[in-house]
Amino acid sequence: MAPSLVSRFCLSVAAACVSAGLLAGCGADGAADEGDADEMVQISEGVEVSVSEDTGAKPVVTVPDVAAPAGLFTYDVVEGAGAEAKAGDAVAVQYAGFNWSDGKEFDASWNRGAQPFEVSPLGAAPVIQGWNDGLIGSQVGDRRLIVIPPELGYGARGAGGVIGPNETLVFVVDVVSINGQS
């Protein structure tokens, strides 16, 4: 039985796309474009968070629909270089924050013209304790995932109607400079 006109058209379009290397999300060599990559970060047994790796763009995060981990968790999705941030340093960052419970973004420096936010002095800065603890050891160029339990975040009170009581927070923080050095 001869193929119909429609199926011959579909086959020829598919062949042209394959020969031109136009598969969705792939380059000519079949690899995903590097800027589009997401890293699956294992938080605990069976619990993974997806984080985009492109530090030139606002982070994209996917939080699983499972119970939040109990303690502070940090992981460098992209590793920077140079001296590590220590207590007392001034650390300038870009960030995006998400609620664990629903994965919704509640705040991002990227939404305000991507102006870096300074955390100073690190360890005693007027930010939630999860940031003071979670940025220790970071380096310029890091894209750091920080998962913050409620007791190191906003606790039982929540914040501003966008962070509920006892919410675990997920931040992706790009370290721009430490003590003015980028």
N, C-alpha and C positions, 0 to 999 in steps of 0.2 A: 504494500500500500504506500503510495507516494505521500510525503509530508505535505501538510497544508501550507498555504502561503504565510500564515501567521507563524507557524512553528519554524519554517525556513528563515523568516525574518529574525525571530528570537535567537535562533542558533547562530546566524551571521553576526548579530549584534554582540552576543556573548563571546564569540571567537575574536571579534575586533577588540573588545575590552580586555580580554586576556592577553592578546598579542601586544596591546599598547600599555600593559601594566596598570590598568585602571581599576583593579579590584578595590573595593571600598576599604579605606584606611590603610592601604598598602602602597609601597613604592614599587619600582620596577623589579626589585629583588624580592618582593613579597614580604618584607619586614615592615612593621608599623612605623609610621613617622615618629621620630624620637620625641618631638615636642608634644605629641598626643599621648604619651605613655602614662599609665597609671601604675602605681605600685600597690600591691596587696600587702598590707602590714599586719602581721599576726600579733594581736594584742594579748591573747591568752588562747588556751586550747580551744580550737574551733571558732574563734572570734577574730575576724579580719576586717580592717577598715581600708577602703580604697582611697588613695591620695594621688592627685595629678603631680607630675614631676617638673612641669614647665615653670621655673621661677620667674619668668618674664610675664606671667599671667596670673590672674586671681586663682587661688587654689579651688579645685573641685574635689569634694569629699563625698564618699558614700559610706554611711554608718549602717551596720547590720541591725536587723530587728531581733536583738537578743539582749539579755541583761548586761548592763554596763559592768566593766571591770571595777574592782574594789579600790585599787590604789592608783597613785600617779604613774603614768606611763609616758616615756619619751622615746622617740625614734627619729633618726635623721634620714628622711626620704631621699634627700640630696645632701651629700656631704660637702662642707665648705673647706676652708684651709686657714692656717694661721693660728694665732694664740686663742686659747679657749676662754670664754667669758667666765669671770669669777665674781664673787661677792664684792660689791663696791663699784663695779664697772657700770658704764652707761652703754646700753645696748639699744640700737635703733633697729626697728623691725617693721615689716609689712605683715599683716595677719588677716585671717578670716576665722570666725568662731561659729560653731554649730552646736545645737542641742543633741545629746545622744538619743534622747527619747523619740525624736521625730526626724532627725537629720537636717532640720531647717537651720539656715544661717540666721544668726541674730545680730552680727556686727562684722564689719570688715573695713580695714584702713583703705583697701582697694576702692571702696565705694565713695571715698572722700578725696579723690584725685590722687590716690596712691601715695599720700604723704606719709613718710615713716613716722612711727610712734616710738618715743624714747622711754625705755624702762631704766630708771636710775634713782638711787643707786641699787643695782641688782642685789637681791637678797632682802632689801628693806624698802623697795620702791612702793609707792602708793597704788598698787595693783593687787589682784587676788594672789594669794600665796602660791597657787599652782604655777603662776608665771614666774615668780621669784625663784621657786625651786626648779621649774622645768627648763629655764633658760641657762642655768649653770652648766658650763661645759660646752655650750654652743660655739660655733665658729662662723666668721663672715662667709656668706654663701650657702649656709645650711638652709634647707627647707625642713623644719622640725615639726613633727606631729607630737602634740602634747594632749594627752587625755587626762582630765582633771576631775577627781572625785568631788562630790559636793562639799566635804569638809575643807577642801583647799580652794573652793570656788565661792559660791554665794550661799551655800548651806540651805537651811530651812526657809530663809526669807526670800530666796530667788532675787531677781533684779529687773526693774523697769518694765514689768509686764511681758518681757520677751524670754526670760529665763525663769522657769518654774521652780518651786521649792524642791530641794534635794536633787537638782539636775546635775548629771555628769556632763562636763563640757569637753568639746573636741576643738582644739585650735591647730591650725597650720600656720606656722610662723616662719617667715623668711628673714634671716639675719642680714641686715644691710650694712651695719658698721658696729664696731666695738670701740668705745672711747674715741669716736670720730674717725677711726681708721676703717676704710672700706677695702 
